[in-house]
Amino acid sequence: MSYDLTLRIWRGDASGGDFVDYTVPAEDGEVVLDAVHRVQANLAGDMAVRWNCKAGKCGSCSAEVNGRPRLMCLARLSTFPRDEAIVLTPLRTFPVVRDLVTDVSFNYRKAELVPAFEPTAEQPVAPFRMAQVDVERSQEFRKCIECWICQDVCHVIRDHEDNKPAFSGPRFFIRYAELDMHPNDARDRKRLVQEERGLGMCNITKCCTEVCPEGIKITDNGIIPMKERVVDVKYDPLVRFLSRRRRGA
């Protein structure tokens, strides 16, 4: 059944902007992105918005819907009151380019800093033999679609711009964890992620896990285990003793 839907969309650029209300027809079963497309097609052809797959797999249509970072293609209109406007704003943590589009290059710079997979001497080339439990652990982290919603909601950089140079963020902490937990990866990244990538700044509030559209347990399965591995290396007296012995040898 068709009804009139009001979208209150932030329009502007890096110099500033304001909200503009648009009323468009909506249908049962549609998502926020459908309504945004209708606005763009009929009322505001110059409105900037990113999207690609419209299936929750590309991560392009990230925005803040009524203050909550989410994918517009997964935000069903049926979950919002029909008599209230749906408020759309760009991701707050990143600089605005125009309208709902933000500059997320921060994340690509952090990606470049992750040391690549380094095979062990025992298995220098693929195919690598792995236990099923290790395969499943890696698969969970690889479900990430890089929508940057976890990065956006993380208060360490959302509320503190000056933390950005020293903080990689939850998306990349699970990348470090994935590599560190890989049985065929010889590179040790634990000190790096603690001392140079800001792992210690994360206080595991689990806000990143709560908004992940792929349901990845970012905190419980990635960040907390990585913190435990760092503690073993830095503070366990036996591990430190054996490490010094190996370096001395």
Order of alpha helices (4+ residues) and beta strands (2+ residues): beta-beta-alpha-beta-beta-beta-beta-beta-alpha-alpha-alpha-alpha-alpha-alpha-alpha-alpha-alpha
